């Protein structure tokens, strides 16, 4: 099938990252994808070569090209239209194909099938999305009046659209061994000597200084690998130019491709992650993780975080750790004792992630669910 996927970038890491993973996964399954984005610049480091056609089956184009008459006149109509994260398809794009279907229907015994029009929503953790997933939304005005959009919600239950992961991923994949981890870290220029490794991808967590102090006071060496951007700025605001503090060694990472970031999560002992894409990759990596949910002034993120942890069936200790990292009421820095956790506690935490991962694998994946949904609507 041929799919058009539209993306307006709000979070430069998240929105285009999810759209690229979906596009690449569809292409790997034999489908063709046209990805239209108003800012695809992040793909230069997330997926080098994306614009040069290094992913057969996916073409990346600027959003404004989808509104240009000379471009539209050369396009075949797709089988599926996907507007991601609340963006709306360009009116000129919709009008061009709506007119084409209107003209064709005059000369045919019956109207041709319209593209299946899907509004792909953000990942949600609340159970009420089960009532909204798959619901039709009639188009009441404009050039496609009378057509229908459908809401598609990724989620953590069998009554949602599932979660994005590659077709070849396995729930029982063997984690990298010590030699593979050493080779990976060496390729990043990190002289790993067997110490505990923690990755950090975050906003500006209120307890960051407390975490750094705890890592520095650990009873064994700890290496903190900090991602570029806000995480690096936040750590440097606390440590300045210091990269060594007690038992803590800090390394600042370069921008990593999606593949390298996935490998990083698999090679670390504990991962601090943020955003929709990285938290899913942390689950698939099967390592203990802490999620920094996007903070909202009215504390609306508290209910979302609690719902997420309920879905994953985390223990009280892991839930408290997440709440503390996110600076939620009723928590304190002691809950962040990641560095001082004994091996047995880390293993129990890892087992919780493994159990959650297995349950989510059993639900199936989002790409398969989306394609099956679209086929039923054609």
PABA-9787 format. One record per residue (C-alpha): residue number from 1; residue in one letter; chain; x, y, z. Coordinates in nm, 4 decimals. Example, Ala and Ser with C-alpha at 12.3 -4.5 7.8 and 13.67 -1.06 7.14 Angstrom:
# residues 2
[1,"A","A",[1.2300,-0.4500,0.7800]];
[2,"S","A",[1.3670,-0.1060,0.7140]];
//
This chain:
# residues 378
[1,"X","A",[0.0000,0.0000,0.0000]];
[2,"X","A",[0.0928,0.3655,-0.0387]];
[3,"X","A",[0.0689,0.5902,0.2678]];
[4,"X","A",[0.0987,0.9666,0.3179]];
[5,"X","A",[0.2155,1.0624,0.6688]];
[6,"X","A",[0.2041,1.4275,0.7755]];
[7,"X","A",[0.4012,1.5696,1.0672]];
[8,"X","A",[0.4166,1.9185,1.2145]];
[9,"X","A",[0.7140,1.9267,1.4488]];
[10,"X","A",[0.6515,2.0591,1.8000]];
[11,"X","A",[0.9085,1.8514,1.9873]];
[12,"X","A",[1.2004,1.8197,1.7473]];
[13,"X","A",[1.3099,1.4907,1.9023]];
[14,"X","A",[0.9721,1.3287,1.9554]];
[15,"X","A",[0.7293,1.4035,1.6737]];
[16,"X","A",[0.9570,1.3499,1.3767]];
[17,"X","A",[1.1272,1.0585,1.5542]];
[18,"X","A",[0.8016,0.8673,1.5959]];
[19,"X","A",[0.6955,0.9466,1.2388]];
[20,"X","A",[1.0274,0.8245,1.1035]];
[21,"X","A",[1.0143,0.4999,1.3007]];
[22,"X","A",[0.6611,0.4370,1.1723]];
[23,"X","A",[0.7591,0.5203,0.8140]];
[24,"X","A",[1.0677,0.2982,0.8230]];
[25,"X","A",[0.8721,0.0111,0.9790]];
[26,"X","A",[0.6022,0.0350,0.7120]];
[27,"X","A",[0.8669,0.0359,0.4401]];
[28,"X","A",[1.0371,-0.2685,0.5943]];
[29,"X","A",[0.7044,-0.4501,0.5546]];
[30,"X","A",[0.6910,-0.3738,0.1827]];
[31,"X","A",[0.4776,-0.0588,0.1808]];
[32,"X","A",[0.5596,0.2813,0.0295]];
[33,"X","A",[0.5518,0.5966,0.2417]];
[34,"X","A",[0.5603,0.9665,0.1624]];
[35,"X","A",[0.6580,1.1517,0.4804]];
[36,"X","A",[0.5669,1.5220,0.4714]];
[37,"X","A",[0.7179,1.7322,0.7523]];
[38,"X","A",[0.7413,2.1029,0.8205]];
[39,"X","A",[1.0824,2.0487,0.9831]];
[40,"X","A",[1.2711,1.7285,0.9084]];
[41,"X","A",[1.6098,1.8693,1.0108]];
[42,"X","A",[1.6441,1.6299,1.3062]];
[43,"X","A",[1.6512,1.3367,1.0652]];
[44,"X","A",[1.9992,1.4512,0.9638]];
[45,"X","A",[2.1289,1.2935,1.2861]];
[46,"X","A",[1.8417,1.0605,1.3831]];
[47,"X","A",[1.8401,0.8794,1.0508]];
[48,"X","A",[2.1300,0.9982,0.8343]];
[49,"X","A",[2.0554,0.9457,0.4694]];
[50,"X","A",[1.6781,0.9607,0.5129]];
[51,"X","A",[1.6517,1.2423,0.2612]];
[52,"X","A",[1.8934,1.0693,0.0256]];
[53,"X","A",[1.6793,0.7601,-0.0070]];
[54,"X","A",[1.8837,0.5322,0.2187]];
[55,"X","A",[1.5565,0.3803,0.3442]];
[56,"X","A",[1.3972,0.2240,0.0345]];
[57,"X","A",[1.0242,0.2786,0.0305]];
[58,"X","A",[1.0274,0.6123,0.2168]];
[59,"X","A",[1.0512,0.9567,0.0607]];
[60,"X","A",[1.0838,1.2650,0.2822]];
[61,"X","A",[0.9470,1.5941,0.1530]];
[62,"X","A",[0.8843,1.9421,0.2878]];
[63,"X","A",[0.5286,2.0076,0.4032]];
[64,"X","A",[0.4852,2.2990,0.1635]];
[65,"X","A",[0.5544,2.0718,-0.1342]];
[66,"X","A",[0.2278,1.8907,-0.0608]];
[67,"X","A",[0.0464,2.2174,-0.1397]];
[68,"X","A",[0.2270,2.2939,-0.4661]];
[69,"X","A",[0.0121,2.2342,-0.7792]];
[70,"X","A",[0.3070,2.1075,-0.9831]];
[71,"X","A",[0.3836,1.8474,-0.7154]];
[72,"X","A",[0.0220,1.7450,-0.6615]];
[73,"X","A",[-0.0338,1.6870,-1.0320]];
[74,"X","A",[0.2381,1.4192,-1.0290]];
[75,"X","A",[0.1203,1.2305,-0.7200]];
[76,"X","A",[-0.0763,0.9093,-0.7147]];
[77,"X","A",[-0.3435,0.9050,-0.4487]];
[78,"X","A",[-0.2410,0.7090,-0.1412]];
[79,"X","A",[-0.4379,0.4259,0.0145]];
[80,"X","A",[-0.3982,0.5726,0.3632]];
[81,"X","A",[-0.3622,0.9287,0.4889]];
[82,"X","A",[-0.2200,0.9756,0.8372]];
[83,"X","A",[-0.2239,1.3105,1.0142]];
[84,"X","A",[-0.0095,1.2766,1.3245]];
[85,"X","A",[-0.0481,1.4347,1.6670]];
[86,"X","A",[-0.3354,1.6655,1.5852]];
[87,"X","A",[-0.1971,1.8249,1.2700]];
[88,"X","A",[-0.4419,1.8688,0.9836]];
[89,"X","A",[-0.3736,1.7768,0.6236]];
[90,"X","A",[-0.3047,2.0748,0.3946]];
[91,"X","A",[-0.6262,2.1986,0.2403]];
[92,"X","A",[-0.4753,2.2121,-0.1084]];
[93,"X","A",[-0.3662,1.8477,-0.0772]];
[94,"X","A",[-0.7119,1.7335,0.0318]];
[95,"X","A",[-0.8862,1.9488,-0.2296]];
[96,"X","A",[-0.6751,1.8091,-0.5134]];
[97,"X","A",[-0.7607,1.4480,-0.4408]];
[98,"X","A",[-1.1195,1.5157,-0.3361]];
[99,"X","A",[-1.1789,1.6783,-0.6744]];
[100,"X","A",[-1.0184,1.3821,-0.8443]];
[101,"X","A",[-1.2550,1.1412,-0.6715]];
[102,"X","A",[-1.5529,1.3642,-0.7480]];
[103,"X","A",[-1.4623,1.3732,-1.1183]];
[104,"X","A",[-1.4015,0.9964,-1.1309]];
[105,"X","A",[-1.7335,0.9175,-0.9659]];
[106,"X","A",[-1.9218,1.0954,-1.2448]];
[107,"X","A",[-1.7908,0.8473,-1.4990]];
[108,"X","A",[-1.8122,0.5317,-1.2902]];
[109,"X","A",[-2.0987,0.3118,-1.1817]];
[110,"X","A",[-1.9941,0.3580,-0.8219]];
[111,"X","A",[-1.7658,0.5917,-0.6361]];
[112,"X","A",[-1.4045,0.4858,-0.5935]];
[113,"X","A",[-1.2809,0.4124,-0.2422]];
[114,"X","A",[-1.1411,0.7171,-0.0686]];
[115,"X","A",[-0.8106,0.6960,0.1184]];
[116,"X","A",[-0.8548,0.5718,0.4750]];
[117,"X","A",[-0.7989,0.8928,0.6717]];
[118,"X","A",[-0.6446,0.8371,1.0138]];
[119,"X","A",[-0.5794,1.0862,1.2924]];
[120,"X","A",[-0.2888,0.9244,1.4795]];
[121,"X","A",[-0.2889,1.0566,1.8346]];
[122,"X","A",[-0.0154,1.0825,2.0951]];
[123,"X","A",[0.0497,0.7794,2.3118]];
[124,"X","A",[-0.1927,0.7824,2.6018]];
[125,"X","A",[-0.1937,0.5952,2.9312]];
[126,"X","A",[-0.5516,0.6537,3.0419]];
[127,"X","A",[-0.8183,0.3885,3.0032]];
[128,"X","A",[-1.0675,0.6344,2.8546]];
[129,"X","A",[-0.8809,0.6253,2.5217]];
[130,"X","A",[-1.0251,0.2768,2.4724]];
[131,"X","A",[-1.3642,0.4415,2.4144]];
[132,"X","A",[-1.2198,0.6811,2.1562]];
[133,"X","A",[-0.9879,0.4480,1.9677]];
[134,"X","A",[-1.1218,0.3762,1.6201]];
[135,"X","A",[-1.4150,0.6167,1.6400]];
[136,"X","A",[-1.5200,0.7920,1.3176]];
[137,"X","A",[-1.5112,1.1681,1.2829]];
[138,"X","A",[-1.7239,1.2848,0.9870]];
[139,"X","A",[-1.5747,1.5671,0.7801]];
[140,"X","A",[-1.8495,1.8307,0.7918]];
[141,"X","A",[-1.7032,2.0979,0.5670]];
[142,"X","A",[-1.4354,2.1730,0.3115]];
[143,"X","A",[-1.3412,1.9930,-0.0103]];
[144,"X","A",[-1.3705,1.6474,0.1516]];
[145,"X","A",[-1.7122,1.7081,0.3060]];
[146,"X","A",[-1.8857,1.3764,0.3591]];
[147,"X","A",[-1.5644,1.1796,0.4043]];
[148,"X","A",[-1.4625,1.0294,0.7397]];
[149,"X","A",[-1.1541,1.0454,0.9588]];
[150,"X","A",[-1.0815,0.7837,1.2225]];
[151,"X","A",[-0.9133,0.8350,1.5582]];
[152,"X","A",[-0.6279,0.5941,1.6209]];
[153,"X","A",[-0.4788,0.5803,1.9709]];
[154,"X","A",[-0.1577,0.3966,2.0535]];
[155,"X","A",[-0.1835,0.2459,2.3991]];
[156,"X","A",[-0.1133,-0.0234,2.6522]];
[157,"X","A",[-0.4250,-0.2398,2.6239]];
[158,"X","A",[-0.5840,-0.4720,2.3718]];
[159,"X","A",[-0.8555,-0.2119,2.3087]];
[160,"X","A",[-0.6110,0.0482,2.1723]];
[161,"X","A",[-0.3780,0.0569,1.8721]];
[162,"X","A",[-0.0823,-0.1000,2.0510]];
[163,"X","A",[0.2751,0.0276,2.0633]];
[164,"X","A",[0.5286,0.1061,1.7929]];
[165,"X","A",[0.8051,-0.1495,1.7513]];
[166,"X","A",[0.9843,-0.3128,1.4622]];
[167,"X","A",[0.8493,-0.6374,1.3238]];
[168,"X","A",[1.1700,-0.8298,1.3957]];
[169,"X","A",[1.1991,-0.7267,1.7597]];
[170,"X","A",[1.1793,-1.0129,2.0116]];
[171,"X","A",[1.0613,-1.0032,2.3706]];
[172,"X","A",[1.3216,-1.2613,2.4711]];
[173,"X","A",[1.6162,-1.0980,2.2931]];
[174,"X","A",[1.9483,-1.1663,2.4651]];
[175,"X","A",[2.0949,-0.8455,2.6132]];
[176,"X","A",[2.4463,-0.7435,2.5091]];
[177,"X","A",[2.7221,-0.9174,2.7040]];
[178,"X","A",[3.0229,-0.7463,2.8624]];
[179,"X","A",[3.2372,-0.7641,2.5484]];
[180,"X","A",[2.9588,-0.6237,2.3300]];
[181,"X","A",[2.8968,-0.3433,2.5787]];
[182,"X","A",[3.2682,-0.2619,2.5887]];
[183,"X","A",[3.2858,-0.2486,2.2098]];
[184,"X","A",[2.9796,-0.0232,2.1911]];
[185,"X","A",[3.1076,0.2201,2.4541]];
[186,"X","A",[3.4533,0.2245,2.2940]];
[187,"X","A",[3.2964,0.3186,1.9601]];
[188,"X","A",[3.1455,0.6196,2.1397]];
[189,"X","A",[3.4874,0.7084,2.2841]];
[190,"X","A",[3.3956,0.5983,2.6370]];
[191,"X","A",[3.6642,0.3986,2.8256]];
[192,"X","A",[3.4294,0.1631,3.0099]];
[193,"X","A",[3.5928,-0.0568,3.2719]];
[194,"X","A",[3.2941,-0.2532,3.3980]];
[195,"X","A",[3.1442,0.0185,3.6195]];
[196,"X","A",[2.7694,0.0763,3.6515]];
[197,"X","A",[2.6477,0.2912,3.3609]];
[198,"X","A",[2.3489,0.5269,3.3725]];
[199,"X","A",[2.2114,0.7173,3.0715]];
[200,"X","A",[2.0406,1.0535,3.1140]];
[201,"X","A",[1.7880,1.2058,2.8736]];
[202,"X","A",[1.5711,1.4577,3.0569]];
[203,"X","A",[1.4280,1.8082,3.0799]];
[204,"X","A",[1.5284,2.0002,3.3954]];
[205,"X","A",[1.4307,1.7656,3.6805]];
[206,"X","A",[1.4081,1.9393,4.0196]];
[207,"X","A",[1.6059,1.6623,4.1910]];
[208,"X","A",[1.8892,1.6446,3.9391]];
[209,"X","A",[2.1428,1.7837,4.1857]];
[210,"X","A",[2.0339,1.5270,4.4454]];
[211,"X","A",[2.0776,1.2457,4.1937]];
[212,"X","A",[2.4260,1.3634,4.0977]];
[213,"X","A",[2.5257,1.3820,4.4626]];
[214,"X","A",[2.3939,1.0323,4.5258]];
[215,"X","A",[2.5826,0.8952,4.2276]];
[216,"X","A",[2.9005,1.0659,4.3492]];
[217,"X","A",[2.8577,0.9088,4.6949]];
[218,"X","A",[2.8012,0.5577,4.5602]];
[219,"X","A",[3.0024,0.2706,4.7025]];
[220,"X","A",[3.1167,0.1772,4.3522]];
[221,"X","A",[3.2161,0.3701,4.0388]];
[222,"X","A",[2.9310,0.5047,3.8285]];
[223,"X","A",[2.9479,0.6482,3.4770]];
[224,"X","A",[2.6760,0.8919,3.3694]];
[225,"X","A",[2.6215,0.9277,2.9945]];
[226,"X","A",[2.4414,1.2544,2.9234]];
[227,"X","A",[2.2545,1.3197,2.5991]];
[228,"X","A",[2.2973,1.6516,2.4135]];
[229,"X","A",[2.0654,1.9478,2.4544]];
[230,"X","A",[1.8622,2.0152,2.7656]];
[231,"X","A",[2.0073,1.7228,2.9606]];
[232,"X","A",[2.3639,1.8421,2.9043]];
[233,"X","A",[2.2687,2.1996,2.9891]];
[234,"X","A",[2.0951,2.0869,3.3085]];
[235,"X","A",[2.3921,1.8801,3.4278]];
[236,"X","A",[2.6433,2.1532,3.3454]];
[237,"X","A",[2.4286,2.4048,3.5359]];
[238,"X","A",[2.4951,2.1897,3.8446]];
[239,"X","A",[2.8519,2.0682,3.7862]];
[240,"X","A",[2.9983,2.3435,3.5731]];
[241,"X","A",[3.3048,2.2054,3.3956]];
[242,"X","A",[3.3492,1.9166,3.6387]];
[243,"X","A",[3.3288,1.5691,3.4878]];
[244,"X","A",[3.4506,1.3799,3.7951]];
[245,"X","A",[3.2808,1.4014,4.1333]];
[246,"X","A",[3.3546,1.1318,4.3907]];
[247,"X","A",[3.2616,0.7973,4.2369]];
[248,"X","A",[3.0819,0.9690,3.9504]];
[249,"X","A",[3.2340,1.0094,3.6051]];
[250,"X","A",[3.0299,1.2175,3.3582]];
[251,"X","A",[3.0537,1.1780,2.9819]];
[252,"X","A",[2.8646,1.4038,2.7412]];
[253,"X","A",[2.7398,1.2191,2.4356]];
[254,"X","A",[2.7170,1.3461,2.0792]];
[255,"X","A",[2.3891,1.3354,1.8888]];
[256,"X","A",[2.3044,0.9701,1.8314]];
[257,"X","A",[2.1090,0.8048,1.5555]];
[258,"X","A",[1.7929,0.6231,1.6606]];
[259,"X","A",[1.9757,0.2922,1.6178]];
[260,"X","A",[2.2675,0.4008,1.8375]];
[261,"X","A",[2.0324,0.5388,2.1033]];
[262,"X","A",[1.8457,0.2076,2.1117]];
[263,"X","A",[2.1788,0.0290,2.1566]];
[264,"X","A",[2.2760,0.2728,2.4313]];
[265,"X","A",[1.9626,0.1880,2.6298]];
[266,"X","A",[2.0383,-0.1824,2.5965]];
[267,"X","A",[2.3973,-0.1369,2.7149]];
[268,"X","A",[2.3287,0.0762,3.0246]];
[269,"X","A",[2.2341,-0.0547,3.3690]];
[270,"X","A",[1.9736,0.2165,3.4318]];
[271,"X","A",[1.8179,0.4619,3.1860]];
[272,"X","A",[1.6614,0.7999,3.2598]];
[273,"X","A",[1.4437,0.8831,2.9613]];
[274,"X","A",[1.1949,1.1453,2.8480]];
[275,"X","A",[0.9289,1.1694,2.5792]];
[276,"X","A",[0.7048,0.9189,2.4041]];
[277,"X","A",[0.9638,0.7570,2.1809]];
[278,"X","A",[1.2429,0.7091,2.4362]];
[279,"X","A",[1.0199,0.5641,2.7073]];
[280,"X","A",[0.8995,0.2969,2.4655]];
[281,"X","A",[1.2558,0.2213,2.3630]];
[282,"X","A",[1.3468,0.1927,2.7304]];
[283,"X","A",[1.0720,-0.0668,2.7751]];
[284,"X","A",[1.1891,-0.2624,2.4707]];
[285,"X","A",[1.5503,-0.2443,2.5971]];
[286,"X","A",[1.4382,-0.4315,2.9077]];
[287,"X","A",[1.6575,-0.2368,3.1488]];
[288,"X","A",[1.5488,-0.0494,3.4640]];
[289,"X","A",[1.4365,0.2986,3.3643]];
[290,"X","A",[1.2931,0.6209,3.5041]];
[291,"X","A",[1.0680,0.8368,3.2881]];
[292,"X","A",[1.0667,1.2159,3.2994]];
[293,"X","A",[0.7198,1.3021,3.1732]];
[294,"X","A",[0.6700,1.6449,3.0184]];
[295,"X","A",[0.5868,1.8737,3.3138]];
[296,"X","A",[0.2649,2.0756,3.3114]];
[297,"X","A",[0.1903,2.3677,3.5441]];
[298,"X","A",[-0.1449,2.2323,3.6586]];
[299,"X","A",[0.0126,1.8954,3.7490]];
[300,"X","A",[-0.1922,1.7237,3.4789]];
[301,"X","A",[0.1158,1.5099,3.4155]];
[302,"X","A",[0.0805,1.3517,3.7611]];
[303,"X","A",[-0.2314,1.1589,3.6611]];
[304,"X","A",[-0.0703,1.0581,3.3311]];
[305,"X","A",[0.2424,0.9296,3.5059]];
[306,"X","A",[0.0411,0.7362,3.7633]];
[307,"X","A",[-0.1724,0.5823,3.4873]];
[308,"X","A",[0.1409,0.4825,3.2976]];
[309,"X","A",[0.2895,0.3090,3.6025]];
[310,"X","A",[-0.0419,0.1386,3.6730]];
[311,"X","A",[-0.0470,0.0039,3.3182]];
[312,"X","A",[0.3049,-0.1365,3.3605]];
[313,"X","A",[0.2191,-0.2765,3.7058]];
[314,"X","A",[0.5267,-0.1287,3.8713]];
[315,"X","A",[0.5932,-0.1877,4.2409]];
[316,"X","A",[0.5455,0.0849,4.5015]];
[317,"X","A",[0.9206,0.1503,4.5215]];
[318,"X","A",[0.9573,0.2038,4.1463]];
[319,"X","A",[0.6465,0.4231,4.1387]];
[320,"X","A",[0.7848,0.6393,4.4186]];
[321,"X","A",[1.1152,0.6722,4.2339]];
[322,"X","A",[0.9329,0.7958,3.9230]];
[323,"X","A",[0.7235,1.0388,4.1220]];
[324,"X","A",[1.0308,1.1774,4.2982]];
[325,"X","A",[1.2217,1.2260,3.9719]];
[326,"X","A",[0.9260,1.4199,3.8370]];
[327,"X","A",[0.9102,1.6399,4.1494]];
[328,"X","A",[0.5565,1.5377,4.2397]];
[329,"X","A",[0.4051,1.6174,4.5809]];
[330,"X","A",[0.4800,1.3842,4.8696]];
[331,"X","A",[0.8205,1.2713,4.7433]];
[332,"X","A",[1.1797,1.3418,4.8424]];
[333,"X","A",[1.5338,1.2849,4.7212]];
[334,"X","A",[1.5835,0.9616,4.9179]];
[335,"X","A",[1.3600,0.7821,4.6693]];
[336,"X","A",[1.6254,0.8440,4.4003]];
[337,"X","A",[1.8817,0.6083,4.5541]];
[338,"X","A",[1.9600,0.4490,4.2177]];
[339,"X","A",[2.3350,0.4368,4.2736]];
[340,"X","A",[2.3157,0.2673,4.6113]];
[341,"X","A",[2.0641,-0.0001,4.5110]];
[342,"X","A",[2.2047,-0.3492,4.5710]];
[343,"X","A",[2.2324,-0.5947,4.2834]];
[344,"X","A",[1.9231,-0.7815,4.4009]];
[345,"X","A",[1.7121,-0.4640,4.3973]];
[346,"X","A",[1.8306,-0.3813,4.0444]];
[347,"X","A",[1.7423,-0.7352,3.9368]];
[348,"X","A",[1.3916,-0.7044,4.0841]];
[349,"X","A",[1.3450,-0.3721,3.9053]];
[350,"X","A",[1.4663,-0.5271,3.5794]];
[351,"X","A",[1.2300,-0.8196,3.6251]];
[352,"X","A",[0.9371,-0.5760,3.6520]];
[353,"X","A",[1.0374,-0.4152,3.3220]];
[354,"X","A",[1.0759,-0.7581,3.1586]];
[355,"X","A",[0.7313,-0.8645,3.2761]];
[356,"X","A",[0.5757,-0.5427,3.1435]];
[357,"X","A",[0.7591,-0.5826,2.8141]];
[358,"X","A",[0.6309,-0.9381,2.7706]];
[359,"X","A",[0.2718,-0.8320,2.8371]];
[360,"X","A",[0.3019,-0.5522,2.5816]];
[361,"X","A",[0.4559,-0.7842,2.3225]];
[362,"X","A",[0.1619,-1.0172,2.3633]];
[363,"X","A",[-0.0727,-0.7342,2.2578]];
[364,"X","A",[0.0817,-0.7023,1.9132]];
[365,"X","A",[0.2416,-0.3941,1.7580]];
[366,"X","A",[0.1005,-0.0617,1.6418]];
[367,"X","A",[0.2022,-0.0862,1.2756]];
[368,"X","A",[0.0245,-0.4184,1.2321]];
[369,"X","A",[-0.2803,-0.2848,1.4162]];
[370,"X","A",[-0.2894,0.0295,1.2027]];
[371,"X","A",[-0.2676,-0.1633,0.8758]];
[372,"X","A",[-0.5373,-0.4092,0.9808]];
[373,"X","A",[-0.7608,-0.1227,1.0894]];
[374,"X","A",[-0.7157,0.0551,0.7559]];
[375,"X","A",[-0.7892,-0.2581,0.5535]];
[376,"X","A",[-1.1199,-0.3018,0.7367]];
[377,"X","A",[-1.2173,0.0556,0.6466]];
[378,"X","A",[-1.1361,0.0375,0.2759]];
//
